[in-house]
Amino acid sequence: MKANILVVTVKTLKQLSPKRHSPYSSVDCERYSSLVKSVMSSRVSSQTPETLLTEDEHIYGPVVKAQTPSSRPEMREPKTLHPFLHCEESVETEEPEPGPPARILLNRDQGRSFVPSVTRILQQTLSQEQIFYLERWKRKMIAELGEEGFKEYSQNLFRQGKLFHSALEDILMSGATWKNKNPSETPEYPPEVQGYMESISHVLEDVGAVRATESTVQHDTLNYLGIVDCVARYRGVLCVIDWKTSEKPKPFLSNTYDNPIQVAAYAGALNNDGNYKYQVENGLIVVAYKDGSPAHAHQLRSELMLEYWKTWLVRLEKFTEQRSSPASSVFVEKR
């Protein structure tokens, strides 16, 4: 009796439940079937990529293939890995002896007439991509300022940089630390550099134990020289310091372009220069801003300095190869 009631109930529920409609129920099955048969029975195209290319060339003309620029420069290893540190000297760990910072002037008459500078070597070994962007920037500036305006702009930048370095040299040669400086003793700077000096004020608080400023360094074995901005301790670490000015923010080390290579080249020359009785493994790039906004300080630890030292050796090899080519010409430069 209960089984009969259950069967009747199931049948009743099936009758009362709404019938589900398939989304394909409204499709014209006969027409769709004939379409499928038509597609399946048609011949497959015998065209290949080669024949399609030939057809495109016939209709649109030949394809002009351009070289795709590389997203990252080709990394090379130097043919000879010259040492970054001089084995006979030790890395300084103690405080320097009291006395004024070293300032060895560049004298081209002392057998240095044909010794190229770090700046010259880097300028003459720029990549094609770097040259392209520099030329584009120059054309843009000339379009905005005109030839004479751009010339005046470049001269002003050079003058500001010279005044900035001169003001820094006065501070660093005095031997006084910026942190303990009396505000009433703060010198008056030229208007062109007041913003830059304000920008680096927080960096100068961490700079002390200055060993050298605006001093010439030379690597006799590799035959190059340069003028290092400063050698001092930054937060207790002895560094080769390079002071830079910029109109645009450079918050990342990559924004400084070839500056890390330059610092590594200076440090390598100093480490192999007999005028300096200590070794420097670290670097610091300080980018100052004219509007007085806080400067960016980019530290180069010893491991990173070694990587940039290798890059410098590659650039130096490239420069040497260019000089030895018949088309190269020798000219004497001031720095």
Buried (B, 14 or more C-beta within 10 A) or exposed (E): EEEEEEEEEEEEEEEEEEEEEEEEEEEEEEEEEEEEEEEEEEEEEEEEEEEEEEEEEEEEEEEEEEEEEEEEEEEEEBEEEBEBBBEEBEEBEEEBEEEEBBBBEBEBEEEBEEBBBBBBBBBBBBEEEBEEEEEEEEEEBBEEBEEEEBEEBEEEEEEBBEBBBEBBBEBBBEEEBBEEBEEEEEEEBEEBBBBBBBBBBEBBBBBBBBBBBBBBBBBEEBEBBBBBBBBBBBEEBBBBBBBBBBEEEBEEBEBBBBBBBBBBBBBBBBBBBEEBEBBBBBBBBBBBBBEBEEBBBBBBEBEBBBEBBBBBBBBBBBBBEEEEEEEEEEEEEEE
